[in-house]
Amino acid sequence: MTPALSVRGLSKSFDALKVSDAITFDLAEGEIHAIIGPNGAGKTTLIHQLSGSLAPDAGRILLGGEDITRLSMAARARRGLARSFQITSILPGFTALENVALAVQARSGSSFRFLRPAASERALNEAAAAALAAAGLCGTEGRIAGTLSHGEKRQLEIAIALAMQPKVLLLDEPLAGTGHRESAALLQLIAGLKGRLSIVLIEHDMEAVFALADRISVLVYGRVIATGRPEAIRADAEVRAAYLGDEEES
Ligand SMILES: Nc1ncnc2c1ncn2[C@@H]1O[C@H](COP(=O)(O)OP(=O)(O)OP(=O)(O)O)[C@@H](O)[C@H]1O
């Protein structure tokens, strides 16, 4: 079966610093593939290259078998690649529903254009409400986004990404800055997405990573030193020496 996303020999340097060093991995259909590694290993730079905000120096990115390496962010999004941005992409003065509706409109502008304005607005709001519900945010439709809790904003970010009906979702530290209860809600939300779409997950919370991931790739100094199922990664001597051993002791 063609992987949802294939990364082949992706390389990127900032001057003399090699931040992505021939990165190769596959994201299988329906799986959560976590990328872990120490600070500065190059995880965020990898996500930037996958989403299209940063051009690699070499290598290829295939979405469902199609080479998207040279495509813009918008063109990748239209093909079903969504990124859950950090909180900055939320419009704080708009309601939760409006935030998602804008994303739905961006994705499906042409299909809504054939409806009359009132029907079009209803369809748009229904689609946005469905995405909010899928992200566990029922009842927040009319709330001003800026007044949502930190955890709810993270959920809204995911709702906006889900509104694009992506095949592949890039999640960059979805639990960052959340408290215990908030992170439990987000964990449940991400676990509920498993199998419905394919997810590349970057997350520092190792408990969450090992609970969610079907497979894990370990990035150290821009290089994938191991890829495998969570239990194999946990037992891998090189991974423990380079990263996990230290994490679990701290
Ligand atoms: N635009 C840039 N110009 C120069 N160096 C950069 C740039 N972006 C990132 N770097 C460097 O590349 C390396 C990898 O950074 P990156 O943010 O991708 O790591 P990371 O694994 O996401 O780290 P963290 O876990 O701390 O978020 C770091 O040494 C960083 O300082």
The ligand as an ORCA input file, in Angstrom:
! r2SCAN-3c Opt
* xyz 0 1
  N      16.168     29.722     10.381
  C      17.221     29.213     11.010
  N      18.463     29.689     10.822
  C      19.532     29.157     11.426
  N      19.476     28.113     12.288
  C      18.261     27.593     12.539
  C      17.071     28.105     11.926
  N      16.006     27.373     12.368
  C      16.513     26.453     13.225
  N      17.861     26.575     13.330
  C      18.748     25.719     14.117
  O      18.527     24.400     13.666
  C      18.606     23.476     14.755
  C      17.352     22.647     14.828
  O      16.257     23.467     15.235
  P      14.781     22.920     15.370
  O      13.954     24.030     15.924
  O      14.331     22.308     14.090
  O      14.959     21.779     16.456
  P      13.870     21.025     17.317
  O      14.235     19.589     17.318
  O      12.507     21.369     16.841
  O      14.129     21.667     18.753
  P      13.119     21.841     19.999
  O      12.857     20.470     20.507
  O      13.942     22.670     20.950
  O      11.893     22.546     19.486
  C      18.870     24.318     15.995
  O      20.263     24.296     16.249
  C      18.414     25.698     15.592
  O      19.121     26.688     16.307
*
